[in-house]
Amino acid sequence: MYTASSSVSAPPRPHRPLTAGSGPYLDPHHAAAAVTGRARRAAGPGTQPLSGRIDLSGPQGAQLRTALASVHRICPEFQPVQVLRRSGRSVLIVGTAGRTTAVAKCLLDHSAQWTEHFRQEIAAYRAFVRHRPPVRVPRLIAADPDNCTLVIERMPGRAAALTRHPAEAPPRADVRAALGAIDRLNHWRPPSEMFGRPLNYGKRLTDFHALGLLTDRDLGDLQKLLHGISRSSTPWQFCHGDALLSNILLSPAGPVLVDWEEAGWYLPGYDLATLWMVLGDASPVARRQISQLAQAAGTAARDAFLVNLMLVTTREVRAYEAKVQRTMREAPSTPSGAGLAPGEEQRLVLRRLHDDCALARRAVRAAVGTR
């Protein structure tokens, strides 16, 4: 008979079939943008002077000029120094605002989806002015939700990881600091009306099922867990919503959380599920700690964690499948010389994610069997 203390486990080496065993849920001890990171590792105010020059020539320069005009409308004293990150979606520019080192974030893709995300991030920073969270966050300097422009304090520190899925296990002290900050945030209870519920669980399940990412049995099992959670009156939990190690800056004064686009109320364990996923099987001790923390509040919290884990791993599988396909279209041939073939790094991550998804699926089925 399956019990709440039982678990699904896998061999320590990645990309092998998963086997059943004992221990905490999803116990990996028995189971299987670098530029952005470098910018975030740079010293913050009062440590190291800024240096650099912004190129405003050409089409990209015109885009930057438009972004800077939006910044100067809400923060005339902002003096740009260098571009921290530029993508098709947004641009981050570091500079000064008076005597403060600041970061300006401007949306470039004004589609409805990204506009809504950007406005949610602005709303989060405005909420933090009135209700301070129990973790360090950048101070809001200026914001314009209509033009999707945000200026915040640039915080000192280095990212806990430079990539979404670190190839090597981060130092245990870094993971412990990150996990402690997330745990404190998840126990925070701001006024409920200040944040929404970014994730519609029922719709996400049916959407993934329609896309073929969840089987009929997966859908039925997860719906059963959701039904049990709702009957238990489990309170929703405030979560960062994108608890990647690359969104956590580590400094002597303590961890700093950035990028609040997905912040809001979730079923318990959403941030923990995200951390569990991105840590990978290279961090078995951290995964075991996360699993134990997720179960500490009882059966309903455990089930909520499993639902979250199944959703975040499935979403990540979908995203990485798209990345692999895109890479292969853009670079179909293997480069000469040393190095990975095009898309190989993404394929390795995708393979591990499929293993994680299978592990989560087995844990969900085991949990359903206890009802």
Secondary structure as UniProt FT lines:
FT   TURN            4..5
FT   STRAND          7..9
FT   STRAND          19..21
FT   TURN            25..26
FT   TURN            28..29
FT   HELIX           34..41
FT   TURN            45..47
FT   HELIX           58..74
FT   TURN            76..77
FT   STRAND          78..86
FT   STRAND          90..97
FT   TURN            98..99
FT   STRAND          100..107
FT   HELIX           112..130
FT   STRAND          140..144
FT   TURN            145..148
FT   STRAND          149..153
FT   STRAND          158..159
FT   HELIX           172..186
FT   HELIX           192..194
FT   HELIX           201..210
FT   TURN            211..212
FT   HELIX           216..231
FT   TURN            232..233
FT   STRAND          237..239
FT   HELIX           245..247
FT   STRAND          248..250
FT   TURN            252..253
FT   STRAND          256..257
FT   TURN            261..262
FT   STRAND          264..266
FT   TURN            268..269
FT   HELIX           270..279
FT   TURN            281..282
FT   HELIX           284..295
FT   TURN            296..297
FT   HELIX           299..330
FT   TURN            342..343
FT   HELIX           344..369
//
